Amino acid sequence: MLMQAATRLPASNKLLAALPRAEYRRLLTNLEPITLAFGEVLYEPGDVVRYVYFPNDSLISLLTLVDPPLALEVGMVGHEGMVGVSLALGVSPSPVRALVQGAGTAMRMKAAPFHKELRHSLPLQRQIGLYAHELMIQIAQTAACNRFHVVEARLARWLLMTRDRVGSDHFHLTHEFIGHMMGVRRVGVTHAAHAIKQRGLIDYSRGNIDIIDGPGLEASACSCYRRAKDSYQA
């Protein structure tokens, strides 16, 4: 869905890569490359958003808090988008907890220059508007998935979404952490992962997960994965 630009500079983040060359060059003066550590919290609900983040190979989970300390993942952001969309909508407090799920790099920009660039750049406005729409679809689909689909199909969807956003079939995530993200007990994740592994779709050991058969895993995932992915590619 992201608008294609005729001439672009290399960028790992797809939202930034879709901007025209001149727009991206101007943004670079205010973009700071950073490394994000696993488990790092970028915002808590209610925090003033002081930075926006454009992940390169890192992965950020968006969680809503339910009777703290309980939390449930409602969305994830990788190299396809940005963290801090609320700031682009004129809302400074974060509505979610933004938690680094996959360590890696990102480009970061302070809120003030981001607002300035957004006011003067129609291409940036359009890209963020398109991404905000995609993120809303993802959040809505995740809510429906959590309510209606079985754990095994949800886990397959979650692993595929993670793969798509980090650009790799290999990642390091424990069953306990996945259960926390999905709102499922660890034993439920372990049973579902074992069933998927038995079919030769994934392999895992000591927190290292490998997707062995991507098409097979897609066939095992619930329809929510395909619907969200089709929306992104439209």
C-alpha positions in Angstrom: 0.0 0.0 0.0 3.0 2.3 0.5 3.3 4.9 -2.2 6.2 4.2 -4.6 8.7 7.0 -5.3 10.4 7.4 -8.7 13.8 8.1 -7.1 14.8 7.0 -3.6 17.8 6.7 -1.4 18.6 3.4 0.2 16.8 2.9 3.5 16.1 -0.2 5.5 12.8 1.1 6.8 10.2 0.8 4.1 8.2 3.8 5.1 11.3 6.0 4.8 12.3 4.2 1.6 9.0 5.1 -0.1 9.7 8.8 0.2 11.1 10.9 -2.7 14.8 11.4 -2.6 14.7 15.1 -1.7 12.2 14.4 1.2 14.3 11.6 2.6 17.5 13.7 2.4 15.9 16.4 4.4 14.7 14.0 7.0 18.1 12.5 7.4 19.4 15.7 9.1 17.1 15.0 12.0 17.2 11.2 12.0 19.5 9.5 14.6 20.6 5.9 14.2 20.2 3.9 17.4 20.3 0.4 18.7 17.3 -1.0 20.6 17.8 -3.7 23.2 15.4 -6.6 23.8 12.9 -5.7 26.6 13.5 -2.0 26.3 10.4 0.1 26.9 10.1 3.1 24.5 6.8 4.4 26.0 4.3 3.6 28.7 0.6 4.4 28.3 0.2 8.1 29.1 3.9 9.0 28.5 4.5 12.0 26.3 5.9 10.8 23.0 9.3 12.6 22.8 10.6 10.5 19.9 9.3 8.6 16.9 11.1 5.5 15.8 11.5 3.9 12.3 12.7 0.3 12.8 15.3 -1.2 10.5 15.8 -4.7 11.7 14.2 -4.3 15.2 10.7 -5.3 16.2 8.4 -3.3 18.5 5.4 -4.7 20.3 2.4 -2.4 21.1 0.7 -3.6 24.2 -2.5 -2.4 26.0 -2.5 -2.8 29.8 -5.4 -4.7 31.4 -5.5 -4.4 35.2 -1.7 -3.8 35.4 0.6 -5.6 35.4 -1.3 -7.7 32.8 -0.7 -6.6 29.2 -1.7 -7.9 25.8 -0.1 -7.3 22.4 -2.4 -5.5 20.0 0.1 -4.7 17.3 3.7 -5.0 16.2 5.9 -2.7 14.2 8.9 -3.6 12.1 10.7 -2.2 9.1 7.3 -1.6 7.4 6.4 1.3 9.7 7.0 3.6 12.6 6.4 3.8 16.3 4.7 6.9 17.6 1.9 7.3 15.1 -0.2 9.0 17.7 2.1 12.0 17.5 1.4 12.3 13.8 -2.3 12.4 14.7 -1.8 15.4 17.1 -1.9 13.3 20.2 1.2 13.5 22.5 0.4 10.9 25.2 1.1 7.3 24.1 -2.0 5.1 24.2 0.1 1.9 24.5 3.3 0.4 25.9 5.9 0.2 23.2 8.2 -2.7 24.0 11.2 -3.9 22.0 10.4 -7.5 21.1 13.4 -8.0 18.7 16.7 -6.2 19.3 18.2 -4.3 16.4 18.6 -0.9 14.9 16.2 2.0 14.2 16.1 5.6 13.1 14.9 8.0 15.7 13.6 11.6 15.5 12.7 14.1 18.2 9.0 15.2 18.4 9.6 18.9 17.5 11.5 18.3 14.2 9.1 15.5 13.4 6.1 17.9 13.7 7.9 20.5 11.6 8.7 17.9 8.8 5.2 16.6 8.9 3.7 20.1 8.4 5.9 20.8 5.3 6.0 17.3 3.6 2.9 16.0 1.8 4.7 12.8 0.9 5.5 12.1 4.5 1.9 12.9 5.5 0.7 10.5 2.9 3.0 7.7 3.9 2.2 8.0 7.6 -1.5 8.2 6.8 -1.4 5.0 4.8 0.7 3.3 7.5 -1.7 4.4 10.3 -4.6 2.9 8.3 -2.6 -0.4 8.0 -1.9 -0.4 11.7 -5.6 0.1 12.5 -6.4 -2.9 10.4 -3.8 -5.0 12.1 -5.0 -4.0 15.6 -8.7 -4.7 14.7 -7.7 -8.1 13.2 -5.6 -9.0 16.2 -8.6 -8.2 18.6 -10.9 -10.5 16.6 -8.2 -13.2 16.3 -7.6 -13.2 20.1 -11.3 -13.8 20.7 -12.3 -16.3 18.1 -9.3 -18.5 17.0 -7.5 -21.4 18.6 -4.0 -21.0 20.0 -2.2 -23.0 17.3 -3.6 -20.9 14.5 -2.9 -17.7 16.4 0.7 -18.8 17.1 1.3 -19.5 13.4 -0.1 -16.1 12.6 2.1 -14.4 15.2 5.3 -16.1 14.0 4.6 -15.2 10.4 3.9 -11.5 11.4 7.2 -11.5 13.3 9.0 -13.0 10.3 7.6 -10.4 7.9 8.7 -7.5 10.1 12.2 -8.6 10.9 12.9 -10.0 7.5 14.2 -13.3 8.8 13.0 -16.9 9.4 15.1 -17.1 12.5 14.5 -15.3 15.8 15.1 -15.7 19.5 11.9 -15.7 21.6 11.0 -17.9 24.5 7.6 -19.6 24.9 7.0 -17.6 28.1 7.6 -14.3 26.2 5.3 -15.4 23.3 2.6 -16.3 25.8 2.9 -12.9 27.4 2.5 -11.2 24.0 -0.5 -13.4 23.0 -2.2 -13.5 26.4 -1.8 -17.3 26.6 -0.3 -19.4 29.3 3.2 -20.7 28.5 2.0 -24.3 28.5 -0.5 -23.4 25.9 2.2 -21.9 23.7 4.4 -25.0 24.2 1.6 -27.4 23.2 0.8 -25.3 20.1 4.5 -25.0 19.1 5.0 -28.7 19.6 2.1 -29.5 17.2 3.4 -27.1 14.6 6.9 -28.5 15.0 5.7 -32.1 14.6 4.3 -31.1 11.1 7.8 -29.9 10.1 6.8 -26.3 9.9 9.1 -24.8 12.5 11.9 -25.9 14.7 12.9 -24.5 18.1 15.5 -25.0 20.8 16.3 -22.9 23.9 14.4 -19.9 22.7 15.7 -20.0 19.1 12.8 -20.4 16.6 13.3 -21.2 12.9 10.5 -21.2 10.3 11.2 -24.3 8.2 8.2 -24.3 5.9 6.8 -20.8 5.3 3.9 -21.8 3.0 3.0 -24.6 5.3 2.9 -22.3 8.2 0.7 -19.8 6.3 -1.7 -22.7 5.6 -1.8 -23.4 9.3 -2.4 -19.8 10.3 -5.8 -18.3 10.8 -7.4 -16.1 8.1 -6.4 -13.0 10.1 -2.8 -13.3 8.8 -3.8 -13.2 5.1 -6.3 -10.4 5.6 -3.8 -8.1 7.3 -1.1 -9.0 4.8 -3.4 -8.4 1.8 -4.3 -5.0 3.2 -0.6 -4.1 3.5 0.2 -5.2 0.0 -2.9 -3.6 -1.7 
